[in-house]
Protein backbone atom coordinates (compact mmCIF):
# COMPACT_ATOMS: atom_id res chain seq x y z
CA UNK A 1 0.00 0.00 0.00
CA UNK A 2 1.44 3.38 -1.06
CA UNK A 3 1.11 6.40 1.21
CA UNK A 4 -0.54 9.51 -0.12
CA UNK A 5 2.32 11.77 0.90
CA UNK A 6 5.81 10.72 0.03
CA UNK A 7 9.23 12.26 0.28
CA UNK A 8 9.67 11.98 -3.45
CA UNK A 9 9.26 15.36 -5.11
CA UNK A 10 7.99 15.28 -8.63
CA UNK A 11 8.99 18.32 -10.65
CA UNK A 12 6.13 19.96 -12.50
CA UNK A 13 6.39 20.09 -16.28
CA UNK A 14 8.27 23.09 -17.64
CA UNK A 15 5.49 25.15 -19.16
CA UNK A 16 5.16 28.83 -20.10
CA UNK A 17 4.25 29.91 -16.57
CA UNK A 18 7.18 28.11 -14.98
CA UNK A 19 9.59 29.63 -17.51
CA UNK A 20 8.29 33.14 -16.74
CA UNK A 21 8.65 32.55 -13.00
CA UNK A 22 12.23 31.38 -13.51
CA UNK A 23 12.99 34.44 -15.67
CA UNK A 24 11.49 36.80 -13.08
CA UNK A 25 13.52 35.21 -10.29
CA UNK A 26 16.70 35.49 -12.37
CA UNK A 27 16.01 39.18 -13.13
CA UNK A 28 15.31 39.91 -9.47
CA UNK A 29 18.50 38.18 -8.38
CA UNK A 30 20.55 40.03 -11.00
CA UNK A 31 19.09 43.36 -9.89
CA UNK A 32 19.86 42.61 -6.25
CA UNK A 33 23.45 41.69 -7.11
CA UNK A 34 23.89 44.85 -9.16
CA UNK A 35 22.75 47.07 -6.30
CA UNK A 36 20.09 49.20 -7.97
CA UNK A 37 20.60 52.15 -10.30
CA UNK A 38 23.71 54.27 -10.15
CA UNK A 39 23.88 57.91 -9.21
CA UNK A 40 24.57 58.92 -12.82
CA UNK A 41 21.39 57.22 -13.97
CA UNK A 42 19.39 58.84 -11.17
CA UNK A 43 20.83 62.25 -12.05
CA UNK A 44 19.97 61.75 -15.71
CA UNK A 45 16.40 60.81 -14.87
CA UNK A 46 16.07 63.88 -12.64
CA UNK A 47 17.47 66.26 -15.26
CA UNK A 48 15.27 64.74 -17.95
CA UNK A 49 12.19 65.10 -15.78
CA UNK A 50 13.00 68.74 -15.04
CA UNK A 51 13.52 69.48 -18.74
CA UNK A 52 10.20 67.86 -19.61
CA UNK A 53 8.38 69.84 -16.92
CA UNK A 54 9.98 73.09 -18.13
CA UNK A 55 8.97 72.37 -21.73
CA UNK A 56 5.36 71.70 -20.69
CA UNK A 57 5.19 74.91 -18.65
CA UNK A 58 6.66 76.92 -21.53
CA UNK A 59 4.21 75.40 -24.00
CA UNK A 60 1.20 76.13 -21.79
CA UNK A 61 2.31 79.76 -21.28
CA UNK A 62 2.79 80.22 -25.02
CA UNK A 63 -0.66 78.83 -25.69
CA UNK A 64 -2.25 81.20 -23.12
CA UNK A 65 -0.58 84.22 -24.79
CA UNK A 66 -1.96 83.18 -28.19
CA UNK A 67 -5.48 83.00 -26.75
CA UNK A 68 -5.37 86.64 -25.58
MMTF fields as JSON, N, C-alpha, C and O atoms, coordinates in Angstrom:
{
  "mmtfVersion": "1.0.0",
  "mmtfProducer": "UNKNOWN",
  "numBonds": 271,
  "numAtoms": 272,
  "numGroups": 68,
  "numChains": 1,
  "numModels": 1,
  "chainsPerModel": [1],
  "groupsPerChain": [68],
  "chainIdList": ["A"],
  "bondAtomList": [4, 2, 8, 6, 12, 10, 16, 14, 20, 18, 24, 22, 28, 26, 32, 30, 36, 34, 40, 38, 44, 42, 48, 46, 52, 50, 56, 54, 60, 58, 64, 62, 68, 66, 72, 70, 76, 74, 80, 78, 84, 82, 88, 86, 92, 90, 96, 94, 100, 98, 104, 102, 108, 106, 112, 110, 116, 114, 120, 118, 124, 122, 128, 126, 132, 130, 136, 134, 140, 138, 144, 142, 148, 146, 152, 150, 156, 154, 160, 158, 164, 162, 168, 166, 172, 170, 176, 174, 180, 178, 184, 182, 188, 186, 192, 190, 196, 194, 200, 198, 204, 202, 208, 206, 212, 210, 216, 214, 220, 218, 224, 222, 228, 226, 232, 230, 236, 234, 240, 238, 244, 242, 248, 246, 252, 250, 256, 254, 260, 258, 264, 262, 268, 266],
  "bondOrderList": [1, 1, 1, 1, 1, 1, 1, 1, 1, 1, 1, 1, 1, 1, 1, 1, 1, 1, 1, 1, 1, 1, 1, 1, 1, 1, 1, 1, 1, 1, 1, 1, 1, 1, 1, 1, 1, 1, 1, 1, 1, 1, 1, 1, 1, 1, 1, 1, 1, 1, 1, 1, 1, 1, 1, 1, 1, 1, 1, 1, 1, 1, 1, 1, 1, 1, 1],
  "groupList": [{"groupName": "UNK", "atomNameList": ["N", "CA", "C", "O"], "elementList": ["N", "C", "C", "O"], "formalChargeList": [0, 0, 0, 0], "bondAtomList": [1, 0, 2, 1, 3, 2], "bondOrderList": [1, 1, 2], "singleLetterCode": "X", "chemCompType": "L-PEPTIDE LINKING"}],
  "groupTypeList": [0, 0, 0, 0, 0, 0, 0, 0, 0, 0, 0, 0, 0, 0, 0, 0, 0, 0, 0, 0, 0, 0, 0, 0, 0, 0, 0, 0, 0, 0, 0, 0, 0, 0, 0, 0, 0, 0, 0, 0, 0, 0, 0, 0, 0, 0, 0, 0, 0, 0, 0, 0, 0, 0, 0, 0, 0, 0, 0, 0, 0, 0, 0, 0, 0, 0, 0, 0],
  "groupIdList": [1, 2, 3, 4, 5, 6, 7, 8, 9, 10, 11, 12, 13, 14, 15, 16, 17, 18, 19, 20, 21, 22, 23, 24, 25, 26, 27, 28, 29, 30, 31, 32, 33, 34, 35, 36, 37, 38, 39, 40, 41, 42, 43, 44, 45, 46, 47, 48, 49, 50, 51, 52, 53, 54, 55, 56, 57, 58, 59, 60, 61, 62, 63, 64, 65, 66, 67, 68],
  "secStructList": [7, 7, 7, 1, 1, 7, 1, 7, 7, 7, 7, 7, 7, 7, 7, 2, 2, 2, 2, 2, 2, 2, 2, 2, 2, 2, 2, 2, 2, 2, 2, 2, 2, 2, 6, 1, 7, 7, 2, 2, 2, 2, 2, 2, 2, 2, 2, 2, 2, 2, 2, 2, 2, 2, 2, 2, 2, 2, 2, 2, 2, 2, 2, 2, 2, 2, 2, 7],
  "xCoordList": [0.849, 0.0, 0.9, 1.818, 0.633, 1.441, 0.797, -0.416, 1.629, 1.115, 0.772, 1.331, -0.145, -0.54, 0.579, 0.825, 1.245, 2.322, 3.652, 3.875, 4.509, 5.814, 6.892, 6.619, 8.103, 9.23, 9.74, 10.585, 9.24, 9.666, 8.996, 7.775, 9.801, 9.258, 9.255, 10.3, 8.096, 7.988, 8.057, 7.348, 8.895, 8.988, 7.857, 7.568, 7.221, 6.132, 6.704, 7.88, 5.893, 6.388, 6.78, 6.171, 7.781, 8.274, 7.362, 7.524, 6.411, 5.494, 5.777, 6.747, 4.965, 5.158, 5.198, 6.039, 4.315, 4.253, 5.517, 6.068, 5.974, 7.181, 8.401, 9.269, 8.466, 9.588, 9.578, 10.631, 8.391, 8.288, 8.676, 9.332, 8.279, 8.647, 10.159, 10.759, 10.772, 12.233, 12.922, 13.916, 12.408, 12.99, 12.868, 13.816, 11.706, 11.486, 12.429, 12.979, 12.613, 13.523, 14.956, 15.695, 15.349, 16.699, 16.908, 17.966, 15.897, 16.007, 16.104, 16.894, 15.298, 15.311, 16.667, 17.217, 17.205, 18.501, 19.597, 20.483, 19.547, 20.552, 20.471, 21.498, 19.258, 19.087, 19.606, 20.204, 19.378, 19.862, 21.385, 21.999, 21.996, 23.454, 24.066, 25.147, 23.377, 23.89, 23.837, 24.718, 22.833, 22.749, 21.89, 22.072, 20.988, 20.094, 20.71, 21.73, 20.087, 20.596, 21.711, 21.751, 22.597, 23.709, 23.31, 22.225, 24.194, 23.881, 23.82, 23.076, 24.591, 24.567, 23.217, 22.672, 22.697, 21.386, 20.302, 19.422, 20.382, 19.394, 19.46, 18.43, 20.678, 20.832, 20.26, 19.603, 20.507, 19.974, 18.456, 17.831, 17.871, 16.403, 15.867, 14.868, 16.517, 16.069, 16.165, 15.244, 17.287, 17.47, 16.461, 15.893, 16.242, 15.271, 13.865, 13.111, 13.513, 12.187, 12.02, 10.965, 13.065, 12.999, 12.875, 12.128, 13.601, 13.518, 12.125, 11.585, 11.555, 10.203, 9.188, 8.308, 9.302, 8.382, 8.52, 7.518, 9.757, 9.977, 9.37, 8.767, 9.525, 8.967, 7.438, 6.827, 6.826, 5.364, 4.871, 3.864, 5.577, 5.185, 5.325, 4.437, 6.433, 6.664, 5.579, 5.067, 5.232, 4.208, 2.853, 2.107, 2.522, 1.205, 1.164, 0.12, 2.28, 2.312, 2.2, 1.507, 2.87, 2.794, 1.384, 0.928, 0.703, -0.661, -1.602, -2.518, -1.39, -2.246, -2.063, -3.036, -0.823, -0.578, -1.29, -1.815, -1.308, -1.963, -3.466, -4.108, -4.037, -5.479, -5.92, -7.076, -5.016, -5.375, -5.578, -5.885],
  "yCoordList": [-1.173, 0.0, 1.243, 1.348, 2.178, 3.385, 4.529, 4.731, 5.27, 6.4, 7.548, 7.669, 8.374, 9.512, 10.543, 11.104, 10.792, 11.775, 11.036, 10.209, 11.345, 10.716, 11.778, 12.967, 11.342, 12.264, 12.526, 13.397, 11.791, 11.984, 13.236, 13.379, 14.129, 15.36, 15.226, 15.054, 15.306, 15.283, 16.721, 17.589, 16.974, 18.324, 18.533, 17.661, 19.684, 19.959, 20.127, 20.453, 19.909, 20.086, 21.539, 22.455, 21.745, 23.091, 23.717, 23.484, 24.505, 25.15, 26.648, 27.115, 27.386, 28.828, 29.577, 30.455, 29.24, 29.914, 29.669, 30.597, 28.436, 28.111, 28.828, 29.284, 28.927, 29.631, 31.106, 31.685, 31.723, 33.14, 33.355, 34.343, 32.441, 32.546, 32.459, 33.227, 31.53, 31.384, 32.637, 33.082, 33.209, 34.436, 35.589, 36.353, 35.717, 36.797, 36.655, 37.646, 35.425, 35.208, 35.551, 36.138, 35.19, 35.494, 37.0, 37.511, 37.722, 39.179, 39.832, 40.754, 39.352, 39.906, 39.677, 40.579, 38.478, 38.177, 39.028, 39.518, 39.208, 40.027, 41.481, 42.138, 41.98, 43.359, 43.532, 44.557, 42.536, 42.615, 42.577, 43.271, 41.775, 41.689, 42.978, 43.381, 43.618, 44.849, 46.001, 46.86, 46.033, 47.075, 48.258, 49.342, 48.11, 49.204, 50.099, 49.756, 51.244, 52.155, 53.008, 53.266, 53.432, 54.266, 55.721, 56.12, 56.512, 57.913, 58.671, 59.645, 58.239, 58.915, 58.711, 59.629, 57.515, 57.224, 58.038, 58.61, 58.082, 58.843, 60.33, 60.993, 60.843, 62.253, 62.511, 63.528, 61.603, 61.75, 61.738, 62.507, 60.867, 60.814, 62.113, 62.644, 62.627, 63.882, 65.061, 65.874, 65.159, 66.257, 66.146, 67.15, 64.94, 64.737, 65.109, 65.704, 64.76, 65.097, 66.609, 67.154, 67.277, 68.739, 69.411, 70.378, 68.904, 69.477, 69.289, 70.191, 68.124, 67.857, 68.777, 69.319, 68.957, 69.837, 71.276, 71.966, 71.728, 73.088, 73.272, 74.308, 72.279, 72.367, 72.434, 73.185, 71.66, 71.696, 73.04, 73.565, 73.592, 74.907, 75.973, 76.81, 75.948, 76.922, 76.821, 77.836, 75.591, 75.395, 75.9, 76.486, 75.683, 76.135, 77.658, 78.258, 78.296, 79.759, 80.347, 81.344, 79.741, 80.221, 80.091, 80.956, 79.045, 78.833, 79.859, 80.337, 80.206, 81.196, 82.565, 83.309, 82.93, 84.221, 84.308, 85.361, 83.197, 83.181, 83.34, 83.867, 82.903, 83.002, 84.433, 84.783, 85.26, 86.636, 87.502, 88.685],
  "zCoordList": [0.0, 0.0, 0.0, 0.813, -0.91, -1.056, -0.28, -0.334, 0.439, 1.211, 0.27, -0.82, 0.708, -0.115, -0.201, -1.269, 0.897, 0.897, 0.97, 1.855, 0.042, 0.026, 0.063, -0.105, 0.282, 0.284, -1.12, -1.326, -2.065, -3.45, -4.004, -3.943, -4.539, -5.108, -6.625, -7.252, -7.18, -8.629, -9.125, -8.615, -10.104, -10.65, -11.638, -12.458, -11.559, -12.503, -13.913, -14.074, -14.904, -16.279, -16.529, -15.976, -17.347, -17.64, -18.691, -19.889, -18.231, -19.157, -19.215, -18.619, -19.906, -20.101, -18.762, -18.57, -17.86, -16.57, -15.763, -15.17, -15.737, -14.98, -15.564, -14.82, -16.878, -17.507, -17.135, -16.868, -17.114, -16.743, -15.287, -14.958, -14.417, -13.003, -12.857, -12.105, -13.569, -13.515, -14.039, -13.465, -15.119, -15.668, -14.678, -14.491, -14.046, -13.083, -11.886, -11.405, -11.41, -10.293, -10.688, -9.898, -11.897, -12.371, -12.496, -12.129, -13.019, -13.135, -11.763, -11.562, -10.819, -9.467, -8.817, -8.186, -8.968, -8.377, -9.014, -8.313, -10.322, -11.004, -10.544, -10.372, -10.345, -9.889, -8.462, -8.134, -7.625, -6.249, -6.204, -5.393, -7.065, -7.109, -7.637, -7.208, -8.564, -9.161, -8.164, -8.173, -7.318, -6.296, -6.691, -6.136, -7.597, -7.974, -9.04, -9.636, -9.275, -10.301, -9.725, -8.522, -10.571, -10.148, -10.015, -10.44, -9.42, -9.211, -10.525, -10.64, -11.52, -12.82, -13.501, -14.114, -13.387, -13.972, -13.269, -13.912, -11.945, -11.171, -11.525, -11.649, -11.687, -12.051, -13.441, -13.668, -14.358, -15.713, -15.739, -16.469, -14.943, -14.869, -14.288, -14.774, -13.26, -12.635, -13.581, -13.664, -14.301, -15.256, -16.396, -16.825, -16.879, -17.948, -17.52, -18.29, -16.294, -15.782, -15.656, -15.981, -15.183, -15.042, -16.405, -16.557, -17.391, -18.738, -19.328, -19.967, -19.111, -19.611, -18.942, -19.611, -17.631, -16.919, -17.42, -17.609, -17.635, -18.134, -19.518, -19.798, -20.383, -21.731, -21.683, -22.444, -20.802, -20.688, -20.158, -20.632, -19.18, -18.647, -19.727, -19.891, -20.463, -21.531, -22.599, -23.071, -22.977, -24.004, -23.533, -24.319, -22.269, -21.789, -21.69, -21.946, -21.324, -21.28, -22.686, -22.888, -23.644, -25.019, -25.567, -26.316, -25.211, -25.686, -25.061, -25.729, -23.783, -23.125, -23.75, -23.88, -24.148, -24.79, -26.132, -26.493, -26.876, -28.189, -28.054, -28.963, -26.958, -26.754, -26.458, -26.695, -25.945, -25.584, -26.763, -26.614]
}
